[in-house]
């Protein structure tokens, strides 16, 4: 019995070291999302007399993005992806606010049709995390369904965010298609010298859950409000996890395809 315990100690220590390295890279990949939540929290309690809150948030986040790029923590390609997601997210925000799904009640100079421009960064933060963790954990994929299948499914998911307001919501059908299309797709990631893998659909669920947690934090700090939160804050509906699950898919599809295109360009395939 004593011998088994002694032999097990190095394995336990190795597992702890691996976990610490994995946690470090995850934490570093979350720098921009953490900056967003920190700014939302601080601006909710510290009120500057000479600038609106939403305008201040935008300036801070632009500064954070500049710092991350100049410090080398984000690459030029990652900045391009983040800008793309900012535009995708802003378009969705403009539509959702117009349809009354949620609102931004505070005044600001940098609001477009009731939507503060900083809101796109909340979607861009998902892209920032995806890009960072992909590079830091040297990620790859096996069983990728190909551009046509992935792009068509991602486009249908994004379109459903708009169309479900006037035709039946097909998110559950789309969720079923996700499990079918990506049934053979695995994420390969590396921590130090070890290589691990997990089903891509499982990563969608994990990311969707944590974005839902982030959404609760954001609404608590008045980043935006759902109709039932104007008088008293309430926990965001668990059904929103499915929305973020689908959004995570769009993020992975775009990031993975861009990484694939860049790899082909580098290797000259």
N, C-alpha and C positions, 0 to 999 in steps of 0.2 A: 504493500500500500504506500509506504514512504517513498519507494523508488518511482512509482507512478506519478506521485505528486511532484517530485524533483524533475522528472522528465517533462511534465506538463508546464512547468514554469516558463521555460524559454518560448514555448508556443503561445502562452498567454501574453507574455511581454511583446512578442512579435505582433500579435493581433492588436494590442493596445497601440503600438507604434504605428501600425498601418492605419488604424482608426484615427489617430491624431493627425497623420499626414492627410488623410481623406478629409477630415474636418477642416484642416487649415485651407486646403484648396477650395472647398465649398465656401468657407467664410470669405476668402479673397475674391471669389467669383460673385459674392453678394454685395460688394462694396457700393455699387450704384443703387441697388434697391435699399440698402441700409441708409444711404445718404438721403433718399427720398423720404423714408419713414421718419428719420431724424429731423429733417426739415419740416415735415408736416407737424410733428409733435412740438418742436420748438416754436414754430410760428403760431401755434394754437394758444400758447401761453405768453409769448413775448410779442407785443403789438407795437410796431414801429409807427410813429405818428406821421411820417412823411411819405409812406408808400403803402399801397394796398397789399394785403397778404398774398393774394394769388400772383401779383407781379413780383413780389419778393421771392416767392418760391421758384418762379421761372428763372430769375437772375441767379439764384444760388445753384440750381441744377445745371444751368449752362456753365457756371464756373466749375462745378464738380466735373462735368464732362471734359472741359478744357484741361483741368488738372490731371485727370486719368490718362488723357492722350499724351500730354507733354511729359508726364512721368514715365511713360512706357507701359503703364498698367493696362492700357487698351491700345490696340493697333489701329492703323488707318482703315483696314478692311472691317474691323469690328465697329468702328464709328459709322461706316457706310450702312452696315446692317441696322444699327441702332436708329439712324435717321430714317431708314425705310420703315421700321416698325413704328416710329413716331408718327409718320404720315398715315400708316394703316390704322393705328389707334385713334388718331385725331379724327379721321373720317368716320369711324364707328361712333366716337363720342358725339360728334355733331349730329348724327342721325338719332342716337339714343336720347340725347337731351331734347331734341325736337319732338320726339315721340313721347316724352314725359317719363321715360324709364327711371331717370334720376336727374338731379339738378345741382348746379353750383350757385348757391344763393348769394355769395359775397360779391361785392363790386370789384372791378379791376379794369385797367386800361388794356391789358393783353387778353381780352376775351373776344372770341369770334362766335357770333350767334349764340351767346350764352355759355360758351365753352372756353375755359382758360387754356392758353396754349401749353401750360405745363402738363396738362393731363396726358398728352401724348407720351411724355416721359415714363408714365406708369406702365405703358405697354412696352416702351423701349427698354425698360429695366429687365423685362423678361428676356428680351433678345440679348441684353448685356450679359445676363447670367448664363444663357445658353452658349454664347461665344466664349466667354471666359472659362467655363467649366470644360468645354470641348477642348480648348487649348491646354489647360492646366492638367487635365487627366488624360491627355493624348487619346481622345475618344475616336472610335471608329464604329462602323455598323456592318452587320452581315444580314443578308436576306432583304436588302432594300428593294421595295417593289418597283422602283423605276420612276422617272420623271412624270410620265403620263398619268399613272395611277395616283401618285402622291399629289400632283398638282391639281388634278380634277377633284380629288377628295378634299384637299385644303381649300380650293375655291368654293366648293359646295358648302363647306362648314362656314366660311366667312360670309357667304351670301345668305345663309340661313339666319345669321344674326340680324340681318335687315328684313328679310321677307316674313319672318314669323309673326310680324305685327299685323299682317293682312292676309296671310294664308297659313294653313296648319303648320305648327312647329314640328320639324322632322329630326330634331337633334338626336332622339333615341335610335332612329334608323341610321343616322350618320355614325353614332357611337358603335352600333353593330357592325357597320362597314369598316370602321377603324380596326376592330379586332380581326376582321376577315383579311383586310388588305395588308395589315402589319403582323399577321400571325407568325410569320417566319423571321421577323426582324428583331435582332438583338443588338443592344448597345455594348460595345467593348470599351472598357476603361481601365486605366493603369494607375496603380498607386505604388510608387517606387519601382521595385523590380517585379512586382506581382501584377498579373492580368486577371480581371474579373469581367463578368457579363451579367446582364439582366434583360428581360423582355422589354422592348420599347414601350409597349402599352402600359406596363407597370410604372415606368418612369413618367408617362403622361399622368397617371393617377396621382403619383406622389407630388409632381409639380403643381397639378391642379389643386390639390389639398392645401399646399403651402401658399399658393396665390390666394385661395379663399381666406386663409388666416390673415394674410396681408391686407386683404380687402376689409376685413373686420377692423383691423388697426387703422386703416385709412379713413373709414367712415366714422370711427370713434373720434378721430382728430379732425373731423369736418372737412376732409379732402373733397368729398361730395356727399350727397344724401339721397337715399332711396325715399320714395313717397312715405313709407311707414316710419321714417326716422326723423321727420321734421320736428316733432314735439319731444320725443324721447328716443334715445338710441336703442336699437334692437339688434340682436345678432343677425347677420346676413343669412338668408335662407340657405340651407344645405344644398338646395337644388342648384345654386350658383356654382357648386363644385363641377357639375357637368359642363357648364359654360367654360370654365377655366381649363377643364380637361381638354375641351375641343380647341380652345385658344392655344394651349401648349402644343397641340399637334401642328397647328399652322406655323408656330415658331420653329419647331423642330424641322418641319418640311423645308422651310426657307433656308434655315441655317445649314442643314445637311446638304441641300442642293448646291448652295454657294460654296461650301467646303469641297464638294465633289468637283465642281467646275474649276475651282482654283487648283486642286490637286492635278487635274488633267492638264491644266495650262502649265504647271510647274514641270510635270514629267513629259509633256509634249505628246500625250496620247491623242 
